[in-house]
Amino acid sequence: MREVTRRAAAGFLSVLFLWVAASLPGQEDAPRADRVSMAGEGSYNMRISPSVISSRVYYEGSDTLGRVGNESILKRDIFHQLRKYAYLEFLRMKDDAPEEEKAKFDEKYRVAMMNEFVASDHLYTQVLEEYICQLLFYNDYIVSRSKDEIEEQKKTLNKAFDNEYLPTLIEQMHCETQDELEDLFKEKLESSLDEERRLFIQQTVSSSWVSYNLGTDQWVPTSHDLRRYYEKHRGEYHKDEKVRWQKMTVYFSNHPTREDAYSKIAYMGNAVKSAASREGQESAFAKVARTDSEDMFASKGGDCGWTARGELSSQAIDEALFSDDLPVGALSRIIEDDSGLSIICVLERQREGWTPFVEVQEEITKRIKDERLRSLKSKFEADLAKRFAVQIYKISPEERKMQFEATSRNAVSATGR
């Protein structure tokens, strides 16, 4: 999913910590015979395979996919998120596309992309899994707080939604006003801004409840921990030999004779050398490449980016790039291969080796602490899953397509929403 869900959520949410006293009553839901419980006595595993999701037996006319404790999982909960993430990805791709390609990102393309997201078992499973975890934390918060505390917290988060989250969401969705955003949710996402508000409150409460229960982790890995991690993951810190370079090329097929091709590439090389006296060589090279080079990198000023040894189809250019006879910043001789003639310039060179331990200690510290936090969070999830039964209704393959295309926005959960 290219981490769409996490990237979209991280772009919006700033966690609001809940500093409230916790009590944990031990109430469990007993799973019915027609439900599949994930809260068994065996080892805890939140992962759900797509085959399990698509093999459920569904109840015709129902909008409920299952329950986590006292909270129902509705189709609209899952599809709202899938459609929002699809739309955000559509906008990102359109923004990143070259100007000449932006026209293809039209309404037809958007609808096709939206349908692809919604129909994907992989994406559906990922969103469902994350939503199940979120509801586990949310259930624990609800049963641990008084009704007045919950209502007060919702008021605070409603203000946060209006004052902090909503302006960011309007910008992210490329809207100008809240009315425009509401129309977008209704017409293109087949949902509502009220649904987004409800999910925002639920997600923020869940994230904050995790932070509150896990506390502020003051643990810091020792130098021995850091060194052991570095040695264990040493391969990740290996640096391949590579260069960042420019190229200008003349193809034999574009000229009557080889002599004509040679004359042009020689003229281009001389033009760079003469221009370099008035401006930087990299800039001069780019100007000549844009005007006269005949390969695919001409529009980029001959910039070929970073290349590792052995990646190029042209052995002659590969050998020249990684030769000690070609210093950084110097123009190469005219290089001939089967297709044409080229002049190259190495802009940066990285030798093969390992990133020194002293340069990655800060990164390793963060990695170890993040892994520790994930472990603590997983244990918290496992404990809650024993108290709040996770029950997923089954859906038959025959009913899946029909039922999932008819997403209702008027369903009511077991808690009255």
C-alpha positions in Angstrom: 0.0 0.0 0.0 3.1 2.1 0.0 2.3 2.9 3.6 -0.5 5.2 2.4 -2.6 4.9 5.5 0.3 5.7 7.8 1.6 8.5 5.7 -1.9 10.1 5.4 -2.6 9.8 9.1 0.9 11.1 10.1 0.4 14.1 7.9 -2.7 15.2 9.9 -2.7 14.1 13.5 -0.9 15.6 16.4 -1.6 13.4 19.4 -3.5 15.0 22.3 -2.4 13.3 25.5 -5.1 12.3 28.0 -3.9 12.8 31.6 -6.7 10.9 33.4 -6.8 8.3 36.1 -7.1 4.7 34.8 -9.1 1.9 36.2 -9.4 -1.4 34.3 -12.6 -3.3 35.1 -12.5 -6.9 33.8 -15.5 -7.1 31.5 -15.5 -9.5 28.5 -17.9 -10.1 25.6 -18.7 -13.7 25.0 -18.5 -14.5 21.3 -21.6 -15.9 19.6 -21.5 -19.1 17.7 -21.9 -17.3 14.4 -18.8 -15.1 15.0 -15.1 -15.7 14.7 -13.3 -14.6 17.9 -9.7 -13.5 17.8 -9.4 -13.4 21.6 -8.6 -17.1 22.2 -6.3 -18.4 24.9 -3.4 -19.1 22.5 -0.7 -16.8 21.4 -2.0 -13.4 20.2 -1.7 -12.5 16.6 -3.5 -9.5 15.1 -2.5 -10.3 11.5 -5.5 -11.3 9.3 -4.8 -12.8 6.0 -6.8 -11.6 2.9 -8.1 -15.2 2.5 -9.7 -15.0 5.9 -11.3 -11.7 5.2 -12.8 -12.8 1.9 -14.1 -16.1 3.2 -16.5 -14.7 5.8 -20.2 -15.6 5.8 -22.1 -12.4 5.6 -25.6 -11.4 6.8 -27.6 -9.9 3.9 -28.7 -6.3 4.5 -26.4 -5.8 7.5 -23.8 -3.0 7.5 -21.9 -4.5 10.4 -18.6 -6.3 9.8 -18.0 -7.3 13.3 -17.3 -6.0 16.8 -14.4 -5.1 19.2 -15.8 -5.2 22.7 -18.8 -2.9 22.7 -17.9 -1.1 19.5 -19.2 -2.3 16.1 -17.1 -2.2 13.0 -19.2 -0.8 10.2 -18.5 -1.0 6.4 -18.7 2.8 6.3 -15.8 3.0 8.9 -13.5 1.0 6.6 -14.6 2.4 3.2 -14.4 6.0 4.5 -10.7 5.5 5.2 -10.0 3.6 2.0 -11.6 6.2 -0.1 -9.9 9.1 1.7 -6.5 7.4 1.4 -7.2 6.8 -2.3 -8.1 10.4 -2.9 -5.0 11.6 -1.0 -2.8 9.3 -3.1 -4.5 10.5 -6.3 -3.7 14.2 -5.4 -0.1 13.3 -4.5 0.4 11.5 -7.8 -1.1 14.4 -9.7 1.0 17.0 -7.9 4.2 15.0 -8.5 3.5 14.3 -12.2 5.3 16.4 -14.9 3.2 19.3 -16.2 2.6 17.5 -19.5 1.1 14.4 -17.8 -1.2 16.2 -15.3 -4.1 16.1 -17.7 -4.4 12.3 -17.4 -5.4 12.6 -13.8 -9.0 13.4 -14.6 -12.3 12.3 -13.0 -12.2 9.0 -14.8 -8.7 8.2 -13.5 -9.8 9.2 -9.9 -12.8 6.9 -9.9 -10.8 4.0 -11.3 -8.2 4.5 -8.6 -10.8 4.8 -5.9 -12.4 1.5 -7.0 -9.0 -0.2 -7.1 -8.4 0.8 -3.5 -11.8 -0.3 -2.3 -11.6 -3.6 -4.1 -8.1 -4.5 -2.8 -8.1 -7.3 -0.3 -4.6 -6.3 0.8 -5.5 -2.7 1.5 -8.9 -3.6 3.1 -7.1 -6.1 5.4 -4.5 -3.5 6.5 -7.1 -0.8 7.3 -9.3 -3.4 9.1 -6.3 -4.6 11.2 -5.4 -1.1 12.2 -9.0 -0.2 13.0 -9.3 -3.3 15.2 -6.2 -2.2 17.2 -7.6 1.3 17.5 -11.0 0.0 18.8 -9.2 -2.1 21.4 -7.6 1.0 22.9 -10.8 3.0 22.5 -12.8 0.4 24.4 -10.4 0.4 27.3 -10.6 4.2 27.5 -14.4 4.1 27.5 -14.8 1.6 30.3 -12.1 3.3 32.4 -13.6 6.8 32.4 -16.8 8.3 33.8 -19.4 9.5 31.4 -18.7 13.1 32.4 -15.0 12.7 31.7 -15.7 11.2 28.3 -18.1 14.0 27.3 -15.6 16.6 28.4 -12.8 15.0 26.4 -15.0 14.9 23.3 -15.7 18.6 23.7 -11.9 19.2 23.8 -11.3 17.1 20.8 -14.1 18.7 18.8 -12.4 22.0 19.3 -9.1 20.5 18.3 -10.7 19.1 15.1 -12.2 22.6 14.2 -9.1 24.6 15.1 -6.2 22.4 14.3 -7.1 19.4 12.2 -9.7 20.9 9.9 -7.5 23.7 8.4 -4.8 21.1 7.6 -7.4 18.7 6.1 -8.8 21.5 3.8 -5.3 22.2 2.5 -4.5 18.5 2.1 -7.6 17.9 0.1 -6.9 20.9 -2.1 -10.1 22.7 -1.0 -10.6 26.4 -0.2 -13.4 26.3 2.3 -15.1 23.9 4.8 -18.2 23.9 2.5 -16.1 22.8 -0.4 -14.6 20.0 1.8 -18.0 18.8 2.9 -19.1 18.6 -0.7 -16.0 16.6 -1.6 -16.6 14.1 1.2 -20.2 13.7 0.1 -19.8 13.5 -3.7 -16.3 11.9 -4.2 -15.7 9.9 -1.0 -19.4 8.9 -0.5 -19.1 9.8 3.2 -19.3 12.9 5.3 -17.2 15.4 7.3 -19.1 14.2 10.4 -17.7 10.7 9.8 -14.2 12.2 9.5 -14.8 14.1 12.8 -15.9 10.9 14.6 -13.0 8.9 13.3 -10.6 11.7 14.3 -11.9 11.7 17.9 -11.7 8.0 18.1 -8.2 7.7 16.7 -6.9 10.6 18.8 -8.4 9.1 22.0 -6.9 5.7 21.1 -3.4 7.1 20.4 -3.4 9.2 23.5 -4.6 6.3 25.6 -1.7 4.2 24.4 0.7 6.9 25.3 -0.8 7.4 28.7 -0.7 3.7 29.6 2.8 3.1 28.3 4.0 6.3 29.9 7.1 8.3 29.0 9.8 5.8 28.3 13.0 7.2 29.8 15.0 4.1 29.0 18.1 4.8 26.9 20.1 2.0 25.2 23.7 1.6 26.4 26.8 1.9 24.2 27.0 -1.9 24.2 23.3 -2.1 22.9 24.2 0.4 20.1 27.4 -1.5 19.1 25.6 -4.9 19.1 22.8 -3.5 17.0 25.3 -2.0 14.5 27.1 -5.3 14.2 23.9 -7.3 13.8 22.6 -5.0 11.0 26.0 -4.2 9.5 24.7 -5.0 6.0 22.3 -2.1 6.2 25.2 0.3 6.7 27.2 -0.9 3.7 27.7 1.7 1.0 28.0 0.6 -2.6 30.4 2.4 -4.9 28.4 4.9 -6.9 28.7 8.2 -8.7 26.4 11.1 -9.5 27.1 12.3 -13.0 26.1 14.1 -16.2 26.0 12.9 -19.8 25.6 14.2 -23.3 25.1 11.8 -26.2 25.0 11.8 -30.0 23.5 8.7 -31.6 25.0 7.3 -34.8 21.5 6.6 -36.1 20.7 10.3 -36.1 23.5 11.3 -38.5 24.6 10.4 -42.0 28.1 9.3 -41.1 30.1 8.5 -37.9 32.3 11.5 -38.8 29.2 13.8 -38.6 28.3 12.4 -35.2 31.9 12.8 -33.9 31.9 16.5 -35.1 28.8 17.3 -33.2 29.9 15.7 -29.9 33.3 17.4 -30.2 31.5 20.7 -30.7 29.4 20.1 -27.6 32.4 19.3 -25.5 34.3 22.4 -26.6 31.1 24.5 -25.9 31.1 23.3 -22.3 34.8 24.1 -21.8 34.4 27.6 -23.3 31.3 28.4 -21.3 32.8 27.0 -18.1 35.1 30.0 -17.9 32.1 32.3 -17.6 29.9 30.0 -15.3 30.2 26.8 -13.4 31.0 23.7 -15.5 27.9 21.8 -14.1 25.6 24.6 -15.2 27.4 25.0 -18.6 27.2 21.2 -19.2 23.4 21.3 -18.4 22.8 24.2 -20.8 24.6 22.4 -23.7 23.0 19.1 -22.9 19.5 20.6 -23.0 20.1 22.2 -26.4 22.1 19.5 -28.3 22.1 16.1 -26.5 20.1 13.4 -28.1 19.4 11.0 -25.2 16.5 10.8 -22.7 18.5 12.9 -20.1 18.7 16.0 -22.3 15.6 17.6 -20.7 17.3 17.2 -17.3 20.4 18.9 -18.5 22.1 15.5 -18.8 21.7 14.8 -15.1 21.7 11.0 -14.6 21.5 11.0 -10.8 23.3 8.3 -8.8 24.5 5.2 -10.5 26.2 2.1 -9.0 28.9 0.1 -10.7 27.5 -2.4 -13.2 24.1 -0.8 -13.6 24.6 0.7 -17.1 24.1 -1.2 -20.3 27.0 0.6 -21.8 30.2 -1.1 -20.6 32.4 1.7 -22.0 30.6 4.4 -20.0 30.5 2.2 -16.9 34.2 1.7 -17.0 34.9 5.4 -17.6 32.6 6.4 -14.7 34.4 4.2 -12.1 37.9 4.8 -13.4 40.5 6.6 -11.3 41.6 8.3 -14.5 38.4 10.5 -14.4 38.6 13.0 -11.5 35.4 14.5 -10.1 34.4 17.6 -12.0 36.5 16.8 -15.1 35.1 16.2 -18.6 35.8 12.8 -20.0 37.2 12.0 -23.4 34.7 11.1 -26.1 33.4 7.6 -25.3 32.2 5.4 -28.0 29.9 2.4 -27.7 27.6 0.5 -30.1 24.9 3.2 -30.2 26.8 6.4 -30.3 29.3 8.9 -28.7 29.1 10.4 -25.2 30.9 12.9 -23.0 30.4 12.4 -19.2 31.3 14.3 -16.1 31.3 12.9 -12.5 29.8 15.3 -10.0 30.2 13.2 -6.9 31.8 9.9 -6.1 31.1 7.5 -3.2 33.6 4.8 -2.5 32.5 1.3 -1.4 32.6 0.8 2.4 30.6 1.0 5.6 29.1 4.0 7.3 31.2 4.5 10.4 29.5 3.6 13.7 30.0 7.1 15.1 27.9 8.5 12.3 24.8 6.3 12.9 24.7 6.2 16.7 21.8 8.6 16.9 19.8 6.8 14.2 20.4 3.4 16.0 19.3 4.9 19.3 16.0 5.9 17.7 15.6 2.5 16.0 16.1 0.6 19.2 13.7 2.8 21.2 11.1 2.6 18.4 11.4 -1.2 18.5 11.0 -1.3 22.2 7.9 1.0 22.0 6.3 -1.3 19.4 6.9 -4.3 21.6 5.3 -2.6 24.6 2.3 -1.5 22.4 1.9 -5.1 21.1 1.8 -6.5 24.6 -0.8 -3.9 25.5 -2.9 -4.9 22.5 -2.6 -8.6 23.5 -3.7 -7.9 27.0 -6.7 -5.9 25.8 -7.6 -8.6 23.2 -8.1 -11.0 26.1 -10.6 -8.6 27.7 -12.5 -7.3 24.7 -13.4 -10.0 22.2 -12.6 -9.2 18.6 -15.4 -10.7 16.5 -15.4 -10.6 12.7 -18.5 -11.7 10.8 -17.9 -14.0 7.9 -18.6 -13.1 4.3 -19.1 -15.6 1.5 -17.3 -15.0 -1.8 -20.7 -15.0 -3.6 -22.0 -12.1 -1.6 -18.8 -10.1 -1.2 -18.9 -8.1 -4.4 -22.6 -7.3 -4.3 -22.6 -6.3 -0.6 -19.4 -4.4 -0.6 -20.5 -2.2 -3.6 -23.6 -1.2 -1.7 -22.1 0.6 1.2 -24.7 2.3 3.3 -24.0 5.6 5.1 -27.0 5.2 7.4 -26.0 2.2 9.5 -26.2 2.4 13.3 -23.8 0.6 15.6 -24.4 -1.3 18.8 -23.5 1.9 20.7 -26.1 4.0 18.8 -23.9 5.7 16.1 
